[in-house]
Amino acid sequence: MSEQRLKELMSALIAELQDTDGVDPDTLELARKLDVDIEELTDPDVESDSASMLDDAIALESRFAASHPVAEKTIRELINSLSKIGI
């Protein structure tokens, strides 16, 4: 998966969370942090912490499992993509 696709997935995920009632602020903040991490990952001039990024993605997946199945699917795709690129 391309870096552009990772960015698209995160943009779609954050937009969905912002438009969904009942999303707690901590979850939205974690998604925004993951978005920043992915931006840093795709910037060759910035050293990123890939372990932290994967941990954040897995934490989001856990939060989405029960109450946001579409978001869970998106974050699962993102985790799989990160794994494929060696994160």
C-alpha positions as CSV (number, residue, x, y, z in Angstrom):
1,M,0.0,0.0,0.0
2,S,1.3,3.4,-0.9
3,E,2.0,6.2,1.6
4,Q,-0.8,8.1,-0.1
5,R,-3.3,5.4,0.7
6,L,-2.2,5.5,4.4
7,K,-2.9,9.2,4.5
8,E,-6.3,8.7,2.8
9,L,-7.3,6.1,5.3
10,M,-6.4,8.3,8.2
11,S,-8.2,11.3,6.7
12,A,-11.3,9.2,6.2
13,L,-11.1,7.8,9.7
14,I,-10.8,11.2,11.3
15,A,-13.6,12.7,9.2
16,E,-15.8,9.8,10.2
17,L,-15.0,10.2,13.9
18,Q,-15.7,13.9,13.8
19,D,-19.0,13.4,12.1
20,T,-20.1,10.6,14.6
21,D,-22.0,11.5,17.7
22,G,-20.7,9.9,20.9
23,V,-17.1,9.6,20.1
24,D,-15.1,10.4,23.2
25,P,-12.4,13.1,23.0
26,D,-9.6,10.7,23.9
27,T,-10.4,8.4,21.0
28,L,-10.4,11.4,18.6
29,E,-7.2,12.7,20.1
30,L,-5.6,9.2,19.6
31,A,-6.7,9.2,16.0
32,R,-5.2,12.6,15.4
33,K,-1.9,11.5,17.0
34,L,-1.8,8.5,14.7
35,D,-2.4,10.8,11.8
36,V,0.6,13.0,12.8
37,D,2.7,9.8,13.2
38,I,1.8,8.7,9.7
39,E,2.6,12.1,8.3
40,E,6.0,11.8,10.0
41,L,6.5,8.3,8.7
42,T,6.0,9.5,5.1
43,D,8.3,12.5,5.6
44,P,11.9,11.4,4.9
45,D,13.3,14.4,6.9
46,V,11.5,13.3,10.2
47,E,12.5,10.4,12.3
48,S,9.4,8.6,13.5
49,D,8.6,6.1,16.3
50,S,7.1,3.2,14.4
51,A,6.5,1.1,17.6
52,S,4.4,3.9,19.1
53,M,2.5,4.3,15.9
54,L,1.5,0.6,15.8
55,D,0.6,0.7,19.5
56,D,-1.7,3.7,18.8
57,A,-3.3,2.0,15.9
58,I,-4.0,-1.2,17.9
59,A,-5.4,0.9,20.8
60,L,-7.8,2.5,18.3
61,E,-8.8,-0.8,16.9
62,S,-9.7,-2.0,20.4
63,R,-11.8,1.1,21.1
64,F,-13.7,0.7,17.9
65,A,-14.4,-3.1,18.2
66,A,-17.7,-2.8,19.9
67,S,-19.1,0.6,19.0
68,H,-17.7,1.6,15.6
69,P,-17.4,-1.5,13.3
70,V,-16.7,0.6,10.1
71,A,-13.9,2.5,11.8
72,E,-12.6,-0.8,13.2
73,K,-12.4,-2.2,9.6
74,T,-10.5,1.0,8.5
75,I,-8.0,0.9,11.3
76,R,-7.5,-2.9,10.7
77,E,-6.6,-2.1,7.1
78,L,-4.2,0.6,8.3
79,I,-2.6,-1.8,10.7
80,N,-2.2,-4.5,8.0
81,S,-0.7,-1.9,5.7
82,L,1.8,-0.7,8.3
83,S,2.8,-4.3,8.9
84,K,3.4,-4.8,5.2
85,I,5.8,-1.9,5.1
86,G,7.7,-3.2,8.1
87,I,6.3,-1.2,10.9
